[in-house]
Amino acid sequence: MKVFIRADGSEVIGTGHIMRTLVLAEKLKEKGNDVIFLCRKLPGAPFARIQRCGFKIETIANVWPFGMELVQIRSLIAKYKPKWIVVDHYEAKENYYLALKEFGVKVMAVDDINQTKFPVDILFNQNINAKNLKYKCSVRTKKIFGPKYALVKDVYAQLRSKAQVRTNFNRVLVFMGGADPDNQTLKVLHGIVRSGRMLKVDVVLGSAFKYSKSIEAEIKKHGTAWKIHRDVPDLAALMLKSDVAIGAGGSVSWEMCTLKLPMILMSIADNQLGIAKGLAKAKAAVNFGKFNKVKESDLAKVIKSLTARKVQRLSQNAARICDGLGAGRTVRYF
């Protein structure tokens, strides 16, 4: 069976849509399916990552309005004859999905924010707040909701048994997404310094990150205790040895939950706000809300206040949310 995946990544929108659909693609490939990505070639688009994973890319013209690309997609459907197209894109609206259905393919929509109607075969939202969103879709639409179905790479589930409930706070992982367009990573590092805690720090920079020099300059001040990791294949090994993670509240949160990692969250995009809020409600994370309201001193205060007991409770609660087996459950619906 052939499957199209329509998703984009860039310096502006980040790489999260590509990264999570890559997990789905790998699981579909494992089941014997042929997956092709349909992507615009935007600045910072992670084409190399997709190709390293062994998937073909058909480049979609960057036309506007967004629906104009349907002419090209119709041609690609005629060429490859896929059974399914997975769309992970906020610009796709009701008429876009209706057109795809008219082209004779089954449609899966991957969503976080509920900004349109979804006349699709499968509606997928892996987030903890998914059931609270009042989606409008067909009565025949299959809804796949919640972290039980989160698209997490197999390596996280494989390492889950090795992950211990955290009881200390000596090492912190900092990852603000694949792009971090406003360089919130530097704000986090300054917050760690201001906290006064002598922590080991692992900083992960994504493929679309533009501010490497500022991070390198800060890292040099702290010797071997602080390290930079660039465009890593996954974060599993780093998460496993960390006591706390500071992040943005995107899809990587489900990887952190799988490995029982407590979180401090500061959202850099609106689609992350519901995730962060839900994780805080489940007492698996400390949530600051939107990044532009957070000061270095706010971060420092929370970092300083995290006792071993608080870390332990966050870790225990994170572990209950996601087991890392969601991708396998999801592909059964195809």
GIMO-V422594 format. One record per pair of residues at least 24 apart in sequence whose ideal C-beta (glycine too) atoms are under 10 Angstrom apart, sorted by sequence separation. I is the first residue (numbers start at 0). J is the second residue. If there is no record, write none. Layout:
I/J
I/J
This chain:
21/45
28/52
55/79
65/89
66/90
80/104
81/105
83/107
84/108
85/109
86/110
87/111
90/114
91/115
92/116
93/117
94/118
96/120
110/134
124/148
125/149
184/208
197/221
199/223
200/224
201/225
202/226
203/227
204/228
205/229
206/230
234/258
247/271
248/272
250/274
259/283
260/284
261/285
262/286
263/287
264/288
265/289
266/290
267/291
285/309
2/27
24/49
28/53
65/90
66/91
69/94
73/98
77/102
89/114
90/115
92/117
93/118
117/142
123/148
125/150
171/196
179/204
185/210
188/213
192/217
199/224
200/225
201/226
202/227
203/228
204/229
205/230
206/231
246/271
248/273
249/274
252/277
253/278
256/281
265/290
266/291
1/27
2/28
28/54
39/65
64/90
65/91
66/92
69/95
72/98
73/99
76/102
77/103
89/115
91/117
93/119
108/134
125/151
177/203
178/204
179/205
182/208
184/210
188/214
191/217
198/224
199/225
200/226
201/227
202/228
203/229
204/230
205/231
234/260
248/274
249/275
252/278
264/290
265/291
266/292
0/27
17/44
18/45
21/48
25/52
63/90
65/92
68/95
72/99
75/102
76/103
123/150
169/196
171/198
172/199
173/200
174/201
175/202
176/203
177/204
178/205
180/207
182/209
183/210
184/211
197/224
198/225
199/226
200/227
201/228
202/229
203/230
204/231
247/274
248/275
256/283
265/292
266/293
282/309
17/45
21/49
24/52
25/53
64/92
66/94
70/98
73/101
76/104
91/119
108/136
168/196
169/197
170/198
171/199
172/200
173/201
174/202
175/203
177/205
178/206
179/207
180/208
182/210
185/213
189/217
192/220
203/231
247/275
248/276
255/283
256/284
265/293
285/313
7/36
9/38
12/41
14/43
16/45
17/46
20/49
24/53
25/54
39/68
66/95
69/98
73/102
169/198
170/199
171/200
172/201
173/202
174/203
175/204
176/205
177/206
178/207
179/208
180/209
181/210
182/211
184/213
185/214
188/217
192/221
246/275
248/277
255/284
283/312
284/313
0/30
2/32
4/34
5/35
6/36
7/37
8/38
9/39
11/41
13/43
14/44
18/48
21/51
22/52
24/54
65/95
69/99
72/102
73/103
168/198
169/199
170/200
171/201
172/202
173/203
174/204
175/205
177/207
178/208
179/209
180/210
184/214
188/218
191/221
248/278
282/312
283/313
0/31
1/32
2/33
3/34
4/35
5/36
6/37
7/38
8/39
9/40
10/41
11/42
12/43
14/45
17/48
18/49
21/52
37/68
64/95
86/117
170/201
171/202
172/203
173/204
174/205
176/207
177/208
178/209
179/210
182/213
185/216
203/234
248/279
252/283
282/313
283/314
0/32
1/33
2/34
3/35
4/36
5/37
6/38
7/39
9/41
10/42
11/43
12/44
13/45
17/49
66/98
69/101
72/104
108/140
176/208
182/214
185/217
188/220
252/284
265/297
281/313
283/315
284/316
0/33
1/34
2/35
3/36
4/37
5/38
6/39
7/40
8/41
9/42
10/43
21/54
69/102
86/119
107/140
175/208
184/217
188/221
192/225
201/234
265/298
282/315
283/316
284/317
0/34
1/35
2/36
3/37
4/38
5/39
7/41
9/43
10/44
14/48
20/54
37/71
106/140
107/141
109/143
191/225
203/237
279/313
282/316
283/317
8/43
9/44
37/72
84/119
179/214
201/236
202/237
203/238
263/298
278/313
281/316
282/317
283/318
8/44
9/45
84/120
85/121
87/123
107/143
201/237
248/284
281/317
283/319
284/320
7/44
8/45
83/120
86/123
100/137
188/225
201/238
282/319
283/320
7/45
8/46
37/75
83/121
85/123
246/284
248/286
263/301
278/316
281/319
283/321
37/76
201/240
248/287
263/302
278/317
281/320
8/48
35/75
96/136
201/241
244/284
245/285
248/288
8/49
109/150
173/214
199/240
200/241
203/244
243/284
93/135
199/241
243/285
245/287
263/305
278/320
6/49
93/136
184/227
198/241
199/242
201/244
202/245
203/246
247/290
277/320
35/79
37/81
198/242
261/305
4/49
198/243
200/245
33/79
35/81
34/81
37/84
33/81
37/85
203/251
261/309
32/81
34/83
35/84
36/85
37/86
39/88
261/310
4/54
32/82
38/88
260/310
261/311
263/313
32/83
34/85
37/88
261/312
262/313
4/56
5/57
7/59
173/225
261/313
262/314
177/230
245/298
260/313
261/314
3/57
5/59
7/61
170/224
171/225
173/227
174/228
191/245
259/313
260/314
261/315
173/228
190/245
259/314
261/316
262/317
27/83
172/228
245/301
258/314
259/315
261/317
174/231
188/245
245/302
259/316
260/317
261/318
27/85
187/245
256/314
259/317
260/318
187/246
243/302
255/314
258/317
259/318
174/234
187/247
256/316
257/317
258/318
259/319
24/85
184/245
256/317
257/318
259/320
23/85
172/234
183/245
243/305
255/317
256/318
259/321
5/68
87/150
174/237
183/246
184/247
242/305
256/319
257/320
258/321
23/87
173/237
174/238
183/247
253/317
256/320
257/321
20/85
172/237
242/307
252/317
255/320
256/321
257/322
258/323
20/86
172/238
243/309
255/321
256/322
257/323
5/72
20/87
170/237
172/239
243/310
253/320
254/321
256/323
257/324
19/87
20/88
172/240
173/241
179/247
242/310
252/320
253/321
257/325
3/72
172/241
252/321
253/322
254/323
5/75
16/86
17/87
170/240
171/241
172/242
173/243
174/244
175/245
176/246
177/247
243/313
253/323
16/87
170/241
171/242
172/243
173/244
174/245
175/246
176/247
243/314
3/75
15/87
16/88
169/241
170/242
171/243
172/244
173/245
174/246
175/247
176/248
177/249
242/314
253/325
3/76
16/89
162/235
168/241
169/242
170/243
171/244
172/245
173/246
174/247
175/248
176/249
190/263
244/317
161/235
168/242
169/243
171/245
172/246
175/249
176/250
177/251
1/76
167/242
168/243
174/249
176/251
190/265
3/79
12/88
159/235
162/238
163/239
165/241
166/242
167/243
175/251
187/263
2/79
4/81
12/89
158/235
162/239
165/242
174/251
1/79
3/81
12/90
154/232
155/233
157/235
158/236
161/239
162/240
165/243
187/265
1/80
2/81
3/82
4/83
5/84
6/85
154/233
155/234
156/235
186/265
1/81
2/82
3/83
4/84
5/85
6/86
7/87
152/232
153/233
154/234
155/235
158/238
159/239
174/254
0/81
1/82
2/83
3/84
4/85
5/86
6/87
7/88
152/233
154/235
158/239
174/255
0/82
1/83
2/84
3/85
4/86
5/87
6/88
7/89
151/233
152/234
153/235
154/236
183/265
0/83
1/84
2/85
3/86
4/87
5/88
7/90
152/235
155/238
172/255
183/266
184/267
23/107
151/235
155/239
183/267
182/267
5/91
23/109
181/267
180/267
172/260
179/267
180/268
235/323
20/109
178/267
5/95
19/109
171/261
172/262
173/263
175/265
176/266
178/268
175/266
176/267
171/263
175/267
176/268
16/109
165/258
168/261
5/99
165/259
16/111
162/257
163/258
164/259
165/260
176/271
3/99
15/111
162/258
163/259
165/261
159/256
161/258
162/259
164/261
155/253
156/254
159/257
162/260
151/250
155/254
158/257
159/258
23/123
150/250
151/251
154/254
155/255
157/257
158/258
159/259
3/104
5/106
149/250
155/256
156/257
193/294
194/295
2/104
151/253
152/254
155/257
156/258
193/295
194/296
1/104
2/105
3/106
4/107
6/109
149/252
150/253
151/254
154/257
155/258
187/290
190/293
192/295
193/296
196/299
5/109
19/123
149/253
150/254
151/255
154/258
186/290
190/294
191/295
193/297
194/298
195/299
198/302
2/107
4/109
148/253
149/254
151/256
152/257
189/294
190/295
193/298
194/299
19/125
146/252
151/257
187/293
189/295
190/296
192/298
193/299
194/300
196/302
146/253
149/256
151/258
183/290
186/293
188/295
189/296
190/297
191/298
192/299
193/300
194/301
195/302
196/303
149/257
183/291
186/294
187/295
190/298
191/299
194/302
195/303
181/290
186/295
189/298
190/299
193/302
194/303
196/305
146/256
181/291
183/293
185/295
188/298
189/299
190/300
192/302
193/303
194/304
146/257
179/290
186/297
187/298
190/301
191/302
194/305
186/298
190/302
191/303
190/303
175/290
183/298
187/302
126/248
126/249
26/150
29/153
126/250
25/150
125/250
127/252
24/150
26/152
126/252
127/253
22/149
23/150
25/152
26/153
125/252
126/253
22/150
25/153
125/253
146/274
21/150
22/151
48/177
127/256
19/149
20/150
22/152
19/150
21/152
22/153
146/277
171/302
18/150
19/151
45/177
145/277
146/278
19/152
22/155
45/178
18/152
43/177
168/302
171/305
43/178
146/281
42/178
43/180
168/305
111/249
168/306
111/250
168/307
167/307
132/273
166/307
168/309
131/273
165/307
166/308
168/310
167/310
168/311
126/270
128/272
129/273
166/310
167/311
126/271
128/273
129/274
131/276
165/310
166/311
127/273
128/274
131/277
164/310
165/311
126/273
127/274
128/275
164/311
165/312
126/274
127/275
128/276
129/277
164/312
165/313
166/314
124/273
125/274
127/276
128/277
164/313
165/314
127/277
128/278
164/314
165/315
126/277
127/278
163/314
164/315
126/278
127/279
128/280
162/314
164/316
165/317
127/280
164/317
165/318
127/281
164/318
162/317
163/318
112/268
114/270
127/283
162/318
48/205
111/268
112/269
18/176
48/206
111/269
112/270
18/177
47/206
111/270
159/318
17/177
45/205
46/206
110/270
111/271
112/272
113/273
15/176
16/177
45/206
111/272
112/273
13/175
14/176
15/177
43/205
44/206
45/207
111/273
159/321
13/176
14/177
15/178
43/206
44/207
111/274
159/322
13/177
14/178
43/207
159/323
12/177
13/178
42/207
43/208
156/321
158/323
159/324
12/178
13/179
41/207
43/209
155/321
156/322
157/323
10/177
11/178
13/180
42/209
155/322
156/323
9/177
10/178
12/180
155/323
156/324
8/177
9/178
10/179
11/180
154/323
155/324
156/325
8/178
10/180
151/321
153/323
156/326
9/180
149/320
151/322
152/323
153/324
156/327
149/321
151/323
146/319
147/320
148/321
149/322
151/324
153/326
146/320
147/321
149/323
151/325
152/326
153/327
145/320
146/321
147/322
149/324
150/325
151/326
145/321
146/322
148/324
149/325
150/326
151/327
146/323
147/324
148/325
149/326
147/325
148/326
146/325
148/327
149/328
150/329
52/232
89/269
145/325
148/328
149/329
51/232
89/270
147/328
148/329
48/230
143/325
147/329
47/230
48/232
148/332
45/230
143/328
143/329
18/205
143/331
17/206
143/332
15/205
14/205
141/332
13/205
14/206
14/207
127/320
13/207
14/208
127/321
10/205
12/207
13/208
10/206
11/207
125/321
8/205
10/207
8/206
9/207
10/208
8/207
10/209
125/325
125/326
125/329
123/329
121/329
123/332
22/233
121/332
120/332
121/333
120/333
18/233
14/230
109/329
107/329
107/332
107/333
22/250
105/333
19/249
20/250
18/249
19/250
22/253
15/247
18/250
19/251
22/254
16/249
18/251
13/247
15/249
16/250
19/253
14/249
15/250
13/249
14/250
15/251
18/254
13/250
85/333
83/333
82/333
15/268
13/267
16/270
13/268
15/270
12/268
15/271
13/270
12/270
13/271
29/326
30/327
29/327
32/330
26/325
27/326
26/326
30/330
25/326
26/327
29/330
30/331
32/333
23/325
24/326
26/328
27/329
28/330
22/325
23/326
26/329
27/330
30/333
22/326
26/330
23/329
27/333
19/326
22/329
23/330
26/333
23/333
2/330
2/333
0/333
